[in-house]
Amino acid sequence: MTADRRGRTMAADAGGRATTTTANGSGTATAAGPGPVPGDGRAAGYRPRRTLPLRVEARRQLLRRRTLVVAAVLVLLPFVLVAAFAIGGDPATRGGRVSLMAAATASGGNFAATVLFVSAGFLLVVPVALFCGDTVASEASWSSLRYLLAAPVPRARLLLAKLTVALLFSAAAMVLLPLVALGVGTAAYGWGPLQLPTGGALSAGDAVGRLAVVVGYVFVSQLVTAALAFWLSTVTDAPLGAVGGAVGLTIVGNVLDQVTALGGWRDALPAHWQYAWADALQPTVEWSGMVQGASVSVAYALVLVALAFRGFARKDVVS
């Protein structure tokens, strides 16, 4: 109970509402307050799971310029390769080796497989690192991170929403490229069987299923890059630092995989398994390499994501 200088007395009634009584007792006015406060100290009606809806975060990311640029690059790449083959001639007439590149113009399926082959090692790494590394760091660089947390959005909810949307956009990028390549390749080279590097061919229908397996494995193999970029995004306020760090460390992994002196240690490198999807382009799919590669990638990803959540929960957010 408090009294102001004008002789009015303010108190709280049993329901938690503010009451004011004049000094002469002429009357009492009751003002509706915010209502009872739950036992955990949160405001009535507050639901942590309803903060920062995924659709809101997805809309924000979709309308950003870097998302449109990434989509444009992925869409244009198949057209660039078709133009390169038209200028340079049929790749099957050069060299005697049987490879995906040599059979690139055999059918639309072969062209899509070739596009995945030339882009999986680096080009597809960039959008994954960009979408996941630009999550938290961009908010910090815009000085909007502390306002999001004061909304209030729980820190774990913030990270989960941003990571989910980033992975969805990364998956969309990996689906967009082969879909456009399949359409462009079919228009340029026709719809036909997928010529296998090991000999033989798959029907067009089976080829689509095998390409879906390839895309799924490429996405899983890139989870380690996604998690690395996401973790770096929580420890730096510079988005380019998080993106560049993830891409740079991925390149270092690729270089180390070429050092044969490491022997069996290379099996612990995610880069060692990045082309294990080639086993799906066989007359009979060989799963062992893809299973082992997926296990390595997921294991690294889980550790890095756990570090991101643990570190961000204790981080002093001042930006």
C-alpha positions, 0 to 999 in steps of 0.5 A, spaced: 500 500 500 502 506 498 500 514 498 501 519 494 502 527 495 494 528 494 492 523 499 490 517 495 492 510 497 493 505 492 493 498 494 492 491 490 486 487 491 486 480 492 485 479 484 492 482 483 488 489 480 490 496 482 485 500 487 485 507 489 481 510 495 481 518 496 483 520 503 476 522 505 473 515 503 468 518 498 469 512 493 474 506 490 476 506 483 478 499 480 483 499 474 483 492 470 491 490 471 494 485 467 491 479 471 494 474 475 501 472 474 503 465 473 507 462 478 513 461 474 513 469 473 511 469 466 506 474 464 499 471 463 498 469 456 505 468 454 507 462 450 514 461 448 513 456 443 508 462 439 514 467 439 518 468 432 513 463 428 517 459 423 513 463 417 515 469 419 522 468 419 522 464 413 518 470 410 524 475 412 529 470 409 526 469 403 525 476 401 533 478 402 537 480 397 542 474 398 537 469 397 535 471 391 542 472 388 543 464 390 537 462 387 539 466 380 546 463 380 543 456 381 538 457 376 543 460 371 548 454 372 545 449 368 544 454 362 551 456 362 553 448 362 549 447 356 552 453 353 559 451 354 558 444 351 555 447 345 561 451 344 566 446 346 563 440 343 560 433 345 564 431 351 564 424 349 568 425 343 574 427 347 578 422 351 577 415 352 575 415 359 568 413 361 565 418 366 559 422 368 562 428 364 563 424 358 556 422 358 553 429 360 549 430 353 547 423 353 540 425 356 537 430 361 538 425 367 545 424 365 546 432 365 543 433 372 547 428 374 553 432 371 551 438 374 551 435 381 558 432 380 561 439 378 557 443 384 557 438 390 564 439 392 564 447 392 558 451 389 553 447 394 557 449 400 556 456 399 549 457 400 549 452 405 554 456 409 551 462 407 544 461 410 546 457 416 552 462 417 548 468 416 543 467 422 544 469 428 551 473 426 546 478 421 542 480 427 548 481 431 551 486 426 544 489 425 543 490 433 537 487 433 539 481 436 538 484 443 531 486 441 529 480 439 531 476 445 527 482 449 520 481 445 521 476 449 523 470 445 527 465 449 534 463 446 533 456 445 527 458 441 531 463 437 536 458 435 531 453 433 527 457 429 533 460 425 536 453 424 530 450 422 529 455 416 536 455 414 536 448 413 530 448 409 533 454 405 539 449 404 535 443 402 531 448 397 537 450 394 539 443 393 533 441 390 532 447 385 539 445 382 538 438 379 530 440 378 532 446 373 538 441 370 533 436 369 529 440 365 534 444 361 538 437 360 531 434 357 530 440 353 537 440 350 538 433 350 532 429 350 528 424 355 532 418 356 536 412 360 541 414 364 548 412 362 552 409 368 559 410 368 561 403 370 557 401 364 549 399 362 544 404 363 538 406 368 531 407 365 528 414 365 524 413 371 529 409 375 534 415 374 529 420 377 529 415 383 537 415 383 538 422 383 533 423 389 537 419 393 543 423 390 540 429 392 538 427 399 545 424 401 548 431 398 544 434 403 546 430 409 553 430 407 553 438 408 550 438 415 557 438 418 558 445 414 551 447 416 552 446 423 559 449 423 557 455 420 551 456 425 556 455 431 560 460 428 554 465 427 553 464 435 560 466 436 561 472 432 558 478 430 560 478 423 556 474 418 562 474 413 566 471 418 561 465 420 560 464 412 567 465 410 570 460 416 565 455 414 567 455 407 574 455 409 574 450 414 570 445 409 576 447 403 581 445 409 578 438 410 578 437 402 585 438 402 587 434 408 583 428 404 588 429 399 593 427 403 594 420 403 599 419 408 594 420 413 591 413 411 585 411 415 585 418 419 581 420 412 575 416 414 574 421 420 573 427 415 567 428 412 570 430 406 572 423 405 565 421 403 562 427 399 562 423 393 560 417 396 553 418 392 556 415 386 555 409 389 547 410 387 549 411 380 551 403 379 546 398 376 545 396 384 546 401 389 551 400 394 549 403 401 555 402 405 559 408 403 553 413 404 551 410 410 558 411 413 559 418 410 552 420 413 554 417 420 560 422 420 557 428 417 551 427 422 555 426 428 559 432 427 553 436 426 550 434 432 556 436 436 557 443 433 549 444 434 550 442 441 556 447 442 552 453 439 546 452 443 550 451 449 555 457 448 549 462 446 545 460 452 551 463 456 553 469 451 552 476 454 548 479 448 550 486 448 550 488 440 
